[in-house]
Structure formats: structure tokens, C-alpha cells
Amino acid sequence: MTVVVGYVPSSSGRAAVQAGIEHARAFDAPLVVVNTDSGRGAGATDGPALVEDTHLEVLRRTLDESGVRAEVRQEPRQEPAEALLDVAAQVGARCIVIGLRPRSMVSKLLLGSTAQQVLLHATCPVVVVKAEPENA
């Protein structure tokens, strides 16, 4: 069974990848890293974004150096929770690993939370990791 990781280019995304690598090692399982832009377009800075080529290369190098069997899937124009749940179903995921980022009270009230959607609709365990603040 596969470990699926939701990745955005941020400290929480990097923390999710590291936790995913640890789970893949522990279960001797392959790892699938999912990245989506949710159809927001180029130049958007708030929320999910497709990884740029330079960051994608660093991500792939990190995965290669980890020694786990891994692949990166980019899912343009798909909502992050939907992409994660779809990939998890396709690969028969053992677990889904996602990073958690701080959100304001207003954004919690007005916007659906990717983490909440994944937690409510996943058919496998979900591991949620928190990263150190970007400035730490």
C-alpha cells in the first residue's frame, strides 16, 4: 500500500514530505507526492500552487536521496482535497500525509479547509503535520 502526501511549496509542505518519507520507510511502501494549483493561475501567492521547476528538482532530489520509491504527480486545475482523495483511491493508499498551516479566524469561517475535507472524506488514516514557522 502506498503513502500519499499533499505538497505545497512551503514549510508545511516540506514537513509533510519528510513525514511521508518516514511513513514510507516504516511501512516499506512507495510514496506518491501530489501537488496541485487548484486552477488559480500563475502569479497567485495565497494557497496551493504548482511547484516551479527549480523547486520540483529539489523535491525530486530529496525523494531520490531518501531511498524510498517515490513519484511526484502534479494535478493542475484540481482542488487539493479532491486531488489527494482521488490519488489515494487510485493507489489504494495506506495513509495520506498533509501539512497544516496557520489560518486566520476569517479564512476558517469563509473558506473550506483542505485538511478538513481530507479528514472527513478519506477512507484511510490521515496524518497531519505542523511545520516550524517560515521565519524560524
C-alpha positions in Angstrom: 0.0 0.0 0.0 1.1 3.5 -0.9 1.7 6.6 1.3 0.2 9.7 -0.4 1.5 13.2 0.5 -0.1 16.5 -0.2 2.6 19.0 -1.2 2.7 22.8 -1.5 6.0 24.8 -1.7 6.1 25.9 1.9 7.4 24.8 5.3 4.2 22.8 5.9 4.6 21.1 2.5 8.2 20.2 3.3 7.2 18.9 6.7 4.6 16.7 5.1 7.1 15.3 2.6 9.5 14.4 5.4 6.8 12.8 7.4 5.7 10.9 4.3 9.2 9.6 3.7 9.3 8.4 7.3 6.0 6.6 6.9 7.0 5.1 3.6 10.2 3.7 5.2 8.3 2.4 8.2 5.8 0.6 6.1 8.3 -0.3 3.3 5.8 1.4 0.9 6.0 3.6 -2.1 5.4 7.3 -1.8 3.3 9.5 -4.1 3.6 13.2 -3.7 0.6 15.2 -5.0 0.9 18.9 -6.0 -2.0 21.0 -7.4 -2.6 24.6 -8.2 -6.4 24.4 -7.8 -6.8 26.3 -11.0 -5.6 29.6 -9.5 -3.3 30.6 -12.4 0.2 32.0 -12.5 1.3 34.6 -10.0 -1.1 33.7 -7.2 0.6 33.6 -3.9 -2.0 32.6 -1.4 -2.7 28.8 -1.2 -1.8 25.9 -3.3 0.5 26.3 -6.3 2.2 24.0 -8.8 5.8 23.6 -7.9 8.2 25.6 -10.1 10.8 23.6 -12.0 13.6 24.6 -9.6 11.6 23.6 -6.6 10.4 20.5 -8.3 14.1 19.5 -8.9 14.9 20.0 -5.2 11.8 17.9 -4.2 12.8 15.1 -6.6 16.4 15.2 -5.3 15.0 15.0 -1.7 12.9 12.0 -2.7 15.8 10.3 -4.5 18.2 10.8 -1.6 15.6 9.3 0.8 15.9 5.9 -0.7 12.1 5.4 -0.9 10.3 4.5 -4.1 8.6 7.8 -4.9 6.9 9.7 -7.7 5.5 13.3 -8.0 2.1 13.9 -9.5 1.1 17.4 -10.5 -2.6 17.8 -10.8 -3.3 21.2 -12.4 -6.7 22.8 -12.0 -7.9 20.4 -9.4 -8.9 21.3 -5.8 -6.2 20.0 -3.4 -8.5 17.8 -1.3 -10.1 16.3 -4.4 -6.7 15.6 -5.9 -5.4 13.9 -2.7 -8.6 11.8 -2.3 -8.6 10.8 -6.0 -4.9 9.7 -5.9 -5.4 7.9 -2.6 -8.3 5.9 -4.1 -6.3 5.2 -7.3 -3.3 3.8 -5.5 -5.0 2.2 -2.5 -3.3 4.5 0.0 -2.2 3.2 3.3 -2.4 6.8 4.6 -2.4 10.4 3.5 0.0 12.9 4.9 -0.8 16.6 4.9 0.8 19.7 6.3 -1.1 22.2 8.4 -0.6 25.9 8.1 -1.9 28.6 10.4 -5.1 30.3 9.2 -6.9 33.4 10.3 -10.3 33.1 12.0 -12.0 34.8 9.0 -10.5 32.3 6.5 -11.6 29.5 8.7 -15.1 30.7 8.6 -15.3 31.7 4.9 -13.2 29.1 3.1 -13.3 25.3 3.2 -10.3 23.8 4.7 -8.3 21.3 2.6 -7.3 19.5 5.8 -10.9 19.3 7.0 -12.1 17.9 3.6 -9.4 15.3 3.6 -10.1 14.3 7.2 -13.8 14.0 6.6 -13.7 12.1 3.3 -10.6 9.9 3.4 -11.1 6.2 3.6 -7.7 5.7 5.1 -5.8 7.2 8.1 -4.7 10.8 7.7 -1.5 12.1 9.3 -1.4 15.9 9.8 1.9 17.5 10.5 2.8 21.0 11.6 5.9 22.8 10.5 8.1 25.3 12.2 7.1 28.9 11.2 8.8 30.1 8.0 10.9 32.7 9.9 12.1 30.2 12.5 
